[in-house]
Amino acid sequence: MRLLMIAAVSVFALTPGAFAQTDEQGSPPQAAAQPAMPTQDDIVRQHPYWFTENGIPYRPCPCSVVFPNGRHACLGLP
C-alpha cells in the first residue's frame, strides 16, 4: 500500500503543471488588485463616534502604570 502511495505522489510530482492552475493558453492566473487601505482620516470621517466620548476627543494617557494590587493609574494629563 505504501508503494502505491509513493508511486502516485511521484507521478504527480513529476507531471509539469499538475498542481498549478492555468487557463487555456497556459498562463498562470493574475492576482486580483487589492483595495487601498483607508487612512485614519477616512476612518474618522466614517466613524466619528469612535474617537470621541461625550463630545470630548479621545486622548490616551501619556504615562500609565499598574500597581501590585492590579489597579491602573494615569500619571499625567492626557
MDTraj code that builds the backbone (N, CA, C; nanometers):
import mdtraj as md
import numpy as np

residues = "MET ARG LEU LEU MET ILE ALA ALA VAL SER VAL PHE ALA LEU THR PRO GLY ALA PHE ALA GLN THR ASP GLU GLN GLY SER PRO PRO GLN ALA ALA ALA GLN PRO ALA MET PRO THR GLN ASP ASP ILE VAL ARG GLN HIS PRO TYR TRP PHE THR GLU ASN GLY ILE PRO TYR ARG PRO CYS PRO CYS SER VAL VAL PHE PRO ASN GLY ARG HIS ALA CYS LEU GLY LEU PRO".split()
xyz = np.array([
    [0.0825, -0.1192, 0.0000],
    [0.0000, 0.0000, 0.0000],
    [0.0872, 0.1260, 0.0000],
    [0.1941, 0.1204, 0.0791],
    [0.2847, 0.2355, 0.0819],
    [0.3488, 0.2579, -0.0549],
    [0.3835, 0.1504, -0.1209],
    [0.4458, 0.1617, -0.2525],
    [0.3502, 0.2276, -0.3518],
    [0.2230, 0.1961, -0.3445],
    [0.1237, 0.2566, -0.4325],
    [0.1116, 0.4065, -0.4058],
    [0.1111, 0.4437, -0.2790],
    [0.1008, 0.5864, -0.2451],
    [0.2252, 0.6616, -0.2895],
    [0.3420, 0.6043, -0.2709],
    [0.4665, 0.6690, -0.3139],
    [0.4682, 0.6844, -0.4648],
    [0.4206, 0.5830, -0.5379],
    [0.4161, 0.5905, -0.6839],
    [0.3199, 0.6995, -0.7302],
    [0.2038, 0.7108, -0.6644],
    [0.1061, 0.8131, -0.7042],
    [0.1601, 0.9524, -0.6782],
    [0.2230, 0.9726, -0.5647],
    [0.2804, 1.1041, -0.5328],
    [0.3931, 1.1368, -0.6297],
    [0.4739, 1.0398, -0.6648],
    [0.5847, 1.0617, -0.7578],
    [0.5336, 1.1026, -0.8956],
    [0.4261, 1.0389, -0.9410],
    [0.3696, 1.0736, -1.0718],
    [0.3216, 1.2181, -1.0727],
    [0.2514, 1.2602, -0.9668],
    [0.2046, 1.3983, -0.9612],
    [0.3192, 1.4976, -0.9497],
    [0.4243, 1.4598, -0.8777],
    [0.5380, 1.5492, -0.8600],
    [0.6150, 1.5665, -0.9903],
    [0.6192, 1.4632, -1.0717],
    [0.6949, 1.4707, -1.1958],
    [0.6136, 1.5261, -1.3125],
    [0.4837, 1.5367, -1.2993],
    [0.3990, 1.5890, -1.4058],
    [0.4015, 1.7415, -1.4009],
    [0.4511, 1.8074, -1.5050],
    [0.4565, 1.9539, -1.5029],
    [0.3150, 2.0135, -1.5044],
    [0.2935, 2.1088, -1.4188],
    [0.1651, 2.1768, -1.4135],
    [0.0563, 2.0975, -1.3449],
    [0.0921, 1.9909, -1.2721],
    [-0.0102, 1.9090, -1.2079],
    [-0.0813, 1.9857, -1.0972],
    [-0.0111, 2.0731, -1.0308],
    [-0.0695, 2.1456, -0.9195],
    [-0.0970, 2.2923, -0.9522],
    [-0.0454, 2.3426, -1.0625],
    [-0.0650, 2.4835, -1.0991],
    [-0.1983, 2.5004, -1.1696],
    [-0.2628, 2.6130, -1.1436],
    [-0.3877, 2.6447, -1.2125],
    [-0.3531, 2.7309, -1.3330],
    [-0.3910, 2.6850, -1.4498],
    [-0.3626, 2.7592, -1.5722],
    [-0.4895, 2.7675, -1.6548],
    [-0.4935, 2.8684, -1.7427],
    [-0.6070, 2.8772, -1.8342],
    [-0.5695, 2.8077, -1.9652],
    [-0.6496, 2.8256, -2.0699],
    [-0.6293, 2.7540, -2.1951],
    [-0.4948, 2.7853, -2.2600],
    [-0.4439, 2.9084, -2.2431],
    [-0.3173, 2.9456, -2.3049],
    [-0.1977, 2.9004, -2.2217],
    [-0.2205, 2.8523, -2.1007],
    [-0.1104, 2.8048, -2.0199],
    [-0.0490, 2.9121, -1.9312],
    [-0.1082, 3.0300, -1.9260],
    [-0.0513, 3.1357, -1.8416],
    [-0.1087, 3.1235, -1.7005],
    [-0.0284, 3.1569, -1.6001],
    [-0.0776, 3.1478, -1.4621],
    [-0.1843, 3.2535, -1.4363],
    [-0.2728, 3.2310, -1.3386],
    [-0.3785, 3.3284, -1.3104],
    [-0.3202, 3.4590, -1.2567],
    [-0.3859, 3.5681, -1.2901],
    [-0.3415, 3.7001, -1.2455],
    [-0.3948, 3.7271, -1.1054],
    [-0.3133, 3.7915, -1.0235],
    [-0.3558, 3.8258, -0.8876],
    [-0.4566, 3.9397, -0.8932],
    [-0.5595, 3.9302, -0.8100],
    [-0.6613, 4.0349, -0.8055],
    [-0.6036, 4.1584, -0.7374],
    [-0.6420, 4.2757, -0.7844],
    [-0.5934, 4.4005, -0.7258],
    [-0.6556, 4.4188, -0.5881],
    [-0.5730, 4.4508, -0.4906],
    [-0.6196, 4.4712, -0.3540],
    [-0.6708, 4.6146, -0.3400],
    [-0.7814, 4.6350, -0.2684],
    [-0.8278, 4.7718, -0.2472],
    [-0.7308, 4.8462, -0.1552],
    [-0.7225, 4.9755, -0.1748],
    [-0.6309, 5.0567, -0.0950],
    [-0.6769, 5.0610, 0.0502],
    [-0.5821, 5.0585, 0.1417],
    [-0.6137, 5.0655, 0.2838],
    [-0.6608, 5.2067, 0.3177],
    [-0.7689, 5.2196, 0.3963],
    [-0.8148, 5.3536, 0.4325],
    [-0.7184, 5.4189, 0.5310],
    [-0.7056, 5.5493, 0.5203],
    [-0.6206, 5.6225, 0.6135],
    [-0.6993, 5.6504, 0.7404],
    [-0.6319, 5.6994, 0.8435],
    [-0.7021, 5.7286, 0.9680],
    [-0.8032, 5.8409, 0.9471],
    [-0.7726, 5.9372, 0.8610],
    [-0.8682, 6.0446, 0.8334],
    [-0.9965, 5.9893, 0.7723],
    [-0.9837, 5.8908, 0.6828],
    [-1.1027, 5.8282, 0.6242],
    [-1.1863, 5.7593, 0.7321],
    [-1.1185, 5.6907, 0.8230],
    [-1.1900, 5.6194, 0.9287],
    [-1.2573, 5.7169, 1.0239],
    [-1.1903, 5.8277, 1.0563],
    [-1.2510, 5.9286, 1.1448],
    [-1.3756, 5.9865, 1.0807],
    [-1.3707, 6.0105, 0.9495],
    [-1.4889, 6.0636, 0.8798],
    [-1.6032, 5.9626, 0.8788],
    [-1.5717, 5.8344, 0.8639],
    [-1.6750, 5.7314, 0.8589],
    [-1.7323, 5.7005, 0.9972],
    [-1.6492, 5.7060, 1.1008],
    [-1.6908, 5.6675, 1.2365],
    [-1.6447, 5.7723, 1.3378],
    [-1.7030, 5.8912, 1.3384],
    [-1.6548, 5.9950, 1.4309],
    [-1.6778, 5.9591, 1.5774],
    [-1.7795, 5.8800, 1.6087],
    [-1.8093, 5.8449, 1.7470],
    [-1.7049, 5.7504, 1.8062],
    [-1.6225, 5.6870, 1.7240],
    [-1.5164, 5.6012, 1.7768],
    [-1.4085, 5.6826, 1.8459],
    [-1.3935, 5.8092, 1.8078],
    [-1.2814, 5.8892, 1.8549],
    [-1.3236, 5.9973, 1.9534],
    [-1.4488, 5.9979, 1.9946],
    [-1.4941, 6.0961, 2.0923],
    [-1.5727, 6.0264, 2.2018],
    [-1.5713, 6.0838, 2.3205],
    [-1.6504, 6.0332, 2.4313],
    [-1.7187, 6.1532, 2.4953],
    [-1.8501, 6.1560, 2.4881],
    [-1.9295, 6.2688, 2.5382],
    [-1.8870, 6.4002, 2.4740],
    [-1.8544, 6.3974, 2.3474],
    [-1.8168, 6.5188, 2.2753],
    [-1.6726, 6.5597, 2.2946],
    [-1.5956, 6.4864, 2.3758],
    [-1.4552, 6.5201, 2.4011],
    [-1.3691, 6.4222, 2.3223],
    [-1.2731, 6.4710, 2.2437],
    [-1.1885, 6.3783, 2.1679],
    [-1.1093, 6.2863, 2.2609],
    [-1.0920, 6.1622, 2.2197],
    [-1.0168, 6.0654, 2.2979],
    [-0.8680, 6.0990, 2.2927],
    [-0.8051, 6.1031, 2.4087],
    [-0.6607, 6.1238, 2.4188],
    [-0.6075, 6.0188, 2.5161],
    [-0.5208, 5.9300, 2.4705],
    [-0.4699, 5.8263, 2.5598],
    [-0.3799, 5.8854, 2.6674],
    [-0.3676, 5.8150, 2.7768],
    [-0.2828, 5.8580, 2.8877],
    [-0.1363, 5.8535, 2.8428],
    [-0.0600, 5.9612, 2.8681],
    [0.0806, 5.9603, 2.8244],
    [0.1680, 5.8651, 2.9061],
    [0.1283, 5.8375, 3.0315],
    [0.2100, 5.7506, 3.1157],
    [0.1191, 5.6783, 3.2140],
    [0.0891, 5.5517, 3.1870],
    [0.0040, 5.4761, 3.2777],
    [0.0863, 5.3676, 3.3456],
    [0.0485, 5.3352, 3.4690],
    [0.1185, 5.2337, 3.5459],
    [0.0166, 5.1353, 3.6031],
    [0.0651, 5.0176, 3.6421],
    [-0.0171, 4.9174, 3.7086],
    [0.0474, 4.8911, 3.8449],
    [-0.0315, 4.9051, 3.9512],
    [0.0181, 4.8828, 4.0862],
    [0.0175, 4.7331, 4.1176],
    [0.0933, 4.6915, 4.2216],
    [0.0990, 4.5487, 4.2562],
    [-0.0382, 4.4870, 4.2854],
    [-0.1349, 4.5660, 4.3301],
    [-0.2672, 4.5102, 4.3589],
    [-0.3540, 4.5000, 4.2330],
    [-0.2997, 4.5369, 4.1143],
    [-0.3717, 4.5219, 3.9890],
    [-0.4459, 4.6458, 3.9421],
    [-0.4461, 4.7515, 4.0204],
    [-0.5158, 4.8739, 3.9800],
    [-0.4299, 4.9543, 3.8834],
    [-0.4967, 5.0239, 3.7926],
    [-0.4281, 5.1063, 3.6934],
    [-0.4388, 5.2527, 3.7329],
    [-0.3383, 5.3323, 3.6943],
    [-0.3416, 5.4756, 3.7200],
    [-0.2739, 5.5484, 3.6061],
    [-0.3209, 5.6681, 3.5784],
    [-0.2625, 5.7538, 3.4759],
    [-0.1761, 5.8580, 3.5449],
    [-0.0492, 5.8661, 3.5091],
    [0.0413, 5.9627, 3.5684],
    [0.0638, 6.0747, 3.4682],
    [-0.0207, 6.1714, 3.4712],
    [-0.0071, 6.2831, 3.3781],
    [-0.1397, 6.3177, 3.3158],
    [-0.1471, 6.4364, 3.2633],
    [-0.2711, 6.4810, 3.1986],
    [-0.2658, 6.4440, 3.0516],
    [-0.3701, 6.3865, 3.0028],
    [-0.3696, 6.3497, 2.8599],
    [-0.3780, 6.4701, 2.7696],
])
top = md.Topology()
chain = top.add_chain()
for i, resn in enumerate(residues, 1):
    res = top.add_residue(resn, chain, resSeq=i)
    for name in ("N", "CA", "C"):
        top.add_atom(name, md.element.get_by_symbol(name[0]), res)
traj = md.Trajectory(xyz[None], top)
